[in-house]
Amino acid sequence: MRLRSTDISARALGDELIVLSLPTSRYLTITGVGIRVFELLAEDTSLDEVVGTIVEEYEVERAVARRDIEGFLGRLRDVELLH
């Protein structure tokens, strides 16, 4: 899994991260744990690695983390931010 890093622009604004897909001009506002997931995706990590890191860092159940991360990945795909 990898972000389309050459095709996006991201800016922090307070507690939010605003991410713009340059080819589509669609944007996404990311908050909370989503920002950490976005950072991990920038490192070209697998879904299992992202889930493992989030479980460790935020003390959340693995099944809950996986479900929420998969939903977040769906939003990233919707705005064409993932390869």
C-alpha positions as CSV (number, residue, x, y, z in Angstrom):
1,M,0.0,0.0,0.0
2,R,1.4,3.3,-0.9
3,L,0.3,6.9,-1.1
4,R,0.5,8.7,-4.4
5,S,3.1,11.0,-2.9
6,T,4.0,12.7,-6.1
7,D,0.4,13.5,-6.8
8,I,-0.7,15.0,-3.5
9,S,-0.2,18.1,-1.4
10,A,-0.7,18.0,2.4
11,R,-0.7,20.8,4.9
12,A,-1.2,20.8,8.6
13,L,-3.8,23.3,9.9
14,G,-4.2,23.2,13.6
15,D,-5.2,19.6,14.6
16,E,-6.1,18.7,11.0
17,L,-4.2,17.6,8.0
18,I,-5.6,18.8,4.7
19,V,-4.7,16.5,1.8
20,L,-5.3,17.4,-1.9
21,S,-5.1,15.1,-4.8
22,L,-3.5,17.2,-7.5
23,P,-4.8,15.3,-10.6
24,T,-8.4,15.2,-9.4
25,S,-8.5,18.4,-7.2
26,R,-10.3,16.4,-4.5
27,Y,-9.3,16.9,-0.9
28,L,-9.7,15.1,2.4
29,T,-9.5,16.5,5.9
30,I,-7.8,14.1,8.3
31,T,-7.8,14.3,12.1
32,G,-6.8,12.2,15.1
33,V,-5.4,8.8,14.6
34,G,-6.0,9.2,10.8
35,I,-3.0,11.5,10.7
36,R,-0.8,8.8,12.2
37,V,-2.1,6.3,9.7
38,F,-1.4,8.7,6.9
39,E,2.2,9.1,8.1
40,L,2.6,5.3,8.2
41,L,1.3,5.0,4.6
42,A,3.8,7.5,3.5
43,E,6.5,5.0,4.5
44,D,5.0,2.3,2.2
45,T,3.9,0.0,5.0
46,S,1.5,-3.0,4.7
47,L,-2.0,-3.0,6.2
48,D,-0.8,-5.4,8.9
49,E,2.1,-3.2,9.8
50,V,-0.2,-0.1,10.1
51,V,-2.7,-2.0,12.2
52,G,0.1,-3.3,14.5
53,T,1.6,0.1,15.0
54,I,-1.8,1.7,15.8
55,V,-2.6,-1.1,18.2
56,E,0.7,-0.6,20.0
57,E,0.5,3.2,20.1
58,Y,-3.1,3.7,20.9
59,E,-4.0,0.6,22.9
60,V,-7.0,-0.3,20.8
61,E,-8.2,-3.8,20.0
62,R,-6.8,-5.2,16.8
63,A,-10.2,-5.9,15.2
64,V,-11.4,-2.4,15.9
65,A,-8.2,-0.8,14.5
66,R,-8.3,-3.0,11.4
67,R,-12.0,-2.1,10.7
68,D,-11.4,1.6,11.2
69,I,-8.2,1.7,9.1
70,E,-9.9,-0.2,6.3
71,G,-12.6,2.4,6.3
72,F,-10.1,5.2,6.2
73,L,-8.2,3.5,3.3
74,G,-11.6,3.4,1.5
75,R,-11.8,7.2,1.9
76,L,-8.3,7.6,0.6
77,R,-9.1,5.4,-2.4
78,D,-12.3,7.5,-3.1
79,V,-10.2,10.6,-3.6
80,E,-7.5,8.6,-5.4
81,L,-4.7,9.1,-2.9
82,L,-3.6,5.5,-2.9
83,H,-1.8,3.5,-5.6
